[in-house]
């Protein structure tokens, strides 16, 4: 970590550093930070263990980059960042680093963790149930966190069946909006439908972000199968019919391609 910090300092040294790195700010680097986190998740999902060290390194570089920019502005430095996370982990694990017993289930420890986080939010004057859920999260992940927070204070459906009923209701409203309302109203109704879809996954113990990533991966692999099969006859998707592509899609499905 020290070596990485030294490399970052060289990159950000005026006149002798890298022009691109010197031009960056917190705002311009944030998209790269998010992208690198997703690339870590992608490597894990693909079980690409040989790629994971480099992807984790790229993510660590983002931490060092933000820390260096903060140090230049007199806000904090990398030592403060590392101290903060160490202190937080120790405080949130009193059953490991403190006097509490660690003879607890994982579920109980999760509840304890949430109580500690709630106390931390209160210390930051975050009084509302939904305060502190990061705006920058992917929309599906943020919806899940918002719903989990609301559920902890009793604002929730009783079962997945109730959510399914709501899903049907929202789907009808989307159809009605498509036929009779403007684009803004349609966007709102479609957003409501997606929000309920997240809630359905939550009630079924599913992570909507992970589910959609898997669906994207499956679609990508099956469409690639279509392209490969068409290429065998010297054609591309644009040169074929929908019926031909649909038949090849069903072929990929029969192969249980994921």
Long-range contacts (C-beta under 8 A, 24 or more apart in sequence): 1-60, 1-64, 1-78, 1-82, 4-60, 4-61, 4-64, 5-64, 5-67, 5-68, 5-78, 8-61, 8-64, 8-65, 8-68, 9-68, 12-68, 12-69, 12-72, 21-65, 24-65, 24-69, 25-69, 26-66, 26-69, 29-62, 29-65, 29-66, 29-69, 30-136, 32-62, 33-59, 33-62, 33-66, 34-136, 36-61, 36-62, 41-213, 42-213, 45-210, 45-213, 45-214, 45-217, 91-116, 92-116, 92-117, 114-152, 129-153, 138-209, 139-194, 140-194, 140-198, 140-208, 140-209, 140-212, 141-208, 141-209, 143-194, 143-195, 143-198, 143-199, 143-208, 144-198, 144-201, 144-202, 144-207, 144-208, 144-209, 147-198, 147-199, 147-202, 148-202, 151-202, 157-199, 157-203, 159-203, 160-200, 160-203, 160-204, 163-196, 163-199, 163-200, 163-203, 164-200, 166-196, 166-199, 167-193, 167-196, 167-197, 167-200, 170-196, 214-258, 217-258, 218-257, 218-258, 221-252, 221-257, 221-258, 222-249, 222-252, 222-253, 222-257, 223-249, 225-249, 225-251, 225-252, 225-255, 225-257, 226-252
